[in-house]
Amino acid sequence: MKTGTHDISVNYLGMELRSPLVPSASPLGEHVETLQQMENSGAGAVVLPSLFEDPYERHPNHPGFYFEEIIKAREALKIPVIASLNATTPESWIHLATQIAQAGAHALELNIYHLSLSPEVPSSEVEKAYIDVVKSVTSAVSIPVSVKLPPFFTNLTHMARDLKNAGAMGLVLFNRFYQPDLDLLSMGPGYTLRLSTSAENRLPLRWISLLYQHEIGYLAASTGIRTGADVLKMILSGASITQVCSILLQRGIPWLEAIEGELHQWMDTCNIRSLREARGTLSHRCMQNPDQIEREEYLKALQGYARIDVPSWRDERPIQIESRFKFGAR
Ligand SMILES: Cc1cc2nc3c(=O)[nH]c(=O)nc-3n(C[C@H](O)[C@H](O)[C@H](O)COP(=O)(O)O)c2cc1C
């Protein structure tokens, strides 16, 4: 759909979306009323909170309530409804994914989180567990399936290709896990939830840019996307959509409109008429020698680091130190 002179429509997992802005899995998507609010505020699609297999027995309506929510959301919304699943056994991945598809979800996001704590388990085995889940789910359902990944793989490019070959149509980069802190007063773990900042989107930005050239399917950016500028950077790097969570928890669902407004402003400033045409134009694909450029950028970043204020240990007043990096010098 065209808004003004800018076309912000995108295609994700084969679905036509009016906008790349997609609220990601979170409690904000638990009720059909808030899902409608997302649609009214311009969301291109919605991702429902994950169906976690674990509380299965503790909640008498679980997982039936989840399938009912999918049915209600499908009835109430015009935009695509993406369900999300986090199961634990091979049987339940298949069983629950099949029921989600039967309930009418347009697509399914697999929220796989497999943390191996045993030194006996090699990384290849952990990766195989991901691949096996994707293979079994994609053989069981005919709706598009994407995989939400953590960033911690030895070779993410290889892993991404294997996931595509296993049947994943897209990847969501990245899931954000809540690492516990230590609470020195209780001398125990501290579990305060810290929402993200835009600074955290450098990780998905870089990987989307690197993966785009390998044509491993649709890429969805997640983590630290808060502004129209963040959205445009992700699209230029190769993302098809941008998922938003923390900013909506902080500012409320209607803030989607502010992000979209800013996206239009940036498209104007950068003379971009269509997100489809702009997608991936600043990815590493456009660079002739990505490995060498990656190294040069790394060295430049380290050398340019001196151009910041560094607080002194003693009085915490910022002190100015001069840059060793000269802009424009190659
Ligand atoms: C309170 C809360 C609940 C979340 N629940 C889920 C979930 O059920 N499934 C999932 O895949 N991600 C879940 N996430 C992760 C978000 O979907 C998102 O990937 C992550 O917060 C990074 O995006 P952000 O930087 O915009 O917050 C949750 C995040 C928060 C803050």
The ligand as a Tripos MOL2 file, in Angstrom:
@<TRIPOS>MOLECULE
LIG
   31    33     1     0     0
SMALL
NO_CHARGES

@<TRIPOS>ATOM
      1 C1          7.9800   -9.2090   28.4360 C.3       1 LIG1
      2 C2          8.4760   -9.8960   27.1900 C.ar      1 LIG1
      3 C3          7.8990  -11.0930   26.7800 C.ar      1 LIG1
      4 C4          8.3720  -11.7430   25.6420 C.ar      1 LIG1
      5 N1          7.7850  -12.9110   25.2400 N.ar      1 LIG1
      6 C5          8.2630  -13.5500   24.1330 C.ar      1 LIG1
      7 C6          7.6570  -14.7430   23.6700 C.ar      1 LIG1
      8 O1          6.6630  -15.2350   24.2130 O.2       1 LIG1
      9 N2          8.1990  -15.3520   22.5810 N.ar      1 LIG1
     10 C7          9.2850  -14.8430   21.9090 C.ar      1 LIG1
     11 O2          9.7170  -15.4300   20.9160 O.2       1 LIG1
     12 N3          9.8530  -13.6840   22.3240 N.ar      1 LIG1
     13 C8          9.3720  -13.0470   23.3980 C.ar      1 LIG1
     14 N4          9.9630  -11.8720   23.7930 N.ar      1 LIG1
     15 C9         11.0780  -11.3260   23.0260 C.3       1 LIG1
     16 C10        10.5790  -10.2370   22.0490 C.3       1 LIG1
     17 O3          9.6430  -10.7510   21.1280 O.3       1 LIG1
     18 C11        11.7500   -9.6180   21.2550 C.3       1 LIG1
     19 O4         12.3170  -10.5680   20.3890 O.3       1 LIG1
     20 C12        12.8420   -9.0720   22.1760 C.3       1 LIG1
     21 O5         12.2960   -8.3720   23.2680 O.3       1 LIG1
     22 C13        13.7660   -8.1430   21.3910 C.3       1 LIG1
     23 O6         13.0340   -7.0820   20.8030 O.3       1 LIG1
     24 P1         13.0330   -5.6010   21.4740 P.3       1 LIG1
     25 O7         14.4500   -5.1890   21.5370 O.co2     1 LIG1
     26 O8         12.2120   -4.7720   20.5230 O.co2     1 LIG1
     27 O9         12.4160   -5.7400   22.8250 O.co2     1 LIG1
     28 C14         9.4700  -11.1950   24.9140 C.ar      1 LIG1
     29 C15        10.0210   -9.9850   25.3350 C.ar      1 LIG1
     30 C16         9.5360   -9.3300   26.4480 C.ar      1 LIG1
     31 C17        10.1590   -8.0280   26.8530 C.3       1 LIG1
@<TRIPOS>BOND
     1     1     2 1
     2     2     3 ar
     3     2    30 ar
     4     3     4 ar
     5     4     5 ar
     6     4    28 ar
     7     5     6 ar
     8     6     7 ar
     9     6    13 1
    10     7     8 2
    11     7     9 ar
    12     9    10 ar
    13    10    11 2
    14    10    12 ar
    15    12    13 ar
    16    13    14 ar
    17    14    15 1
    18    14    28 ar
    19    15    16 1
    20    16    17 1
    21    16    18 1
    22    18    19 1
    23    18    20 1
    24    20    21 1
    25    20    22 1
    26    22    23 1
    27    23    24 1
    28    24    25 2
    29    24    26 1
    30    24    27 1
    31    28    29 ar
    32    29    30 ar
    33    30    31 1
@<TRIPOS>SUBSTRUCTURE
     1 LIG1         1 GROUP 0 **** ****
